[in-house]
Amino acid sequence: YYIDLKVDTEPPGGILWMPLRLIDILRDLTANARKYTSPGGKVALAIYQDEERIQAVVEDSGCGIPDAEIEKVAEFGYRATNVRSRPTLGGGFGLTKAAWLVTTWGGSLTIQSKINVGTTIRLSIPNARRPEDPLTWSI
């Protein structure tokens, strides 16, 4: 797998603040991208932050999600029909958790996908950055 990571932050001082649960969400979404992408495929994670928003994009060149099921894949335990027979680890909660948390934080999560081309998940949440927080990352 080729996994590409890009981080871009505009706040002064180059401090990227991410809630721990957002880090958890991005780990889950990246794991899903890898899980449904064949070896040799591409997985990309990009994180952008400015004074107003934290945005992230997880993109893969995997098997994709059928159009009629894109809205359903965020339901707990739902697996798209094109991957139901594929043995995988996980409880079917990652995308559900991501959609719920992003909405709870006042943000948005969108899924774009094409069968045998790949999937792109974009999320955006308000930036409640706290530079004094010891869990910030300096870049």
Secondary structure, 3 states (H helix, E strand, C coil): CEEEEEEEECCCCCEECCCHHHHHHHHHHHHHHHHCCCCCCEEEEEEEECCCEEEEEEEECCCCCCHHHCCHHHCCCCCCCCCCCCCCCCCCCHHHHHHHHHHHCCCEEEEEEECCCEEEEEEEEECCCCCCCCCCEEC
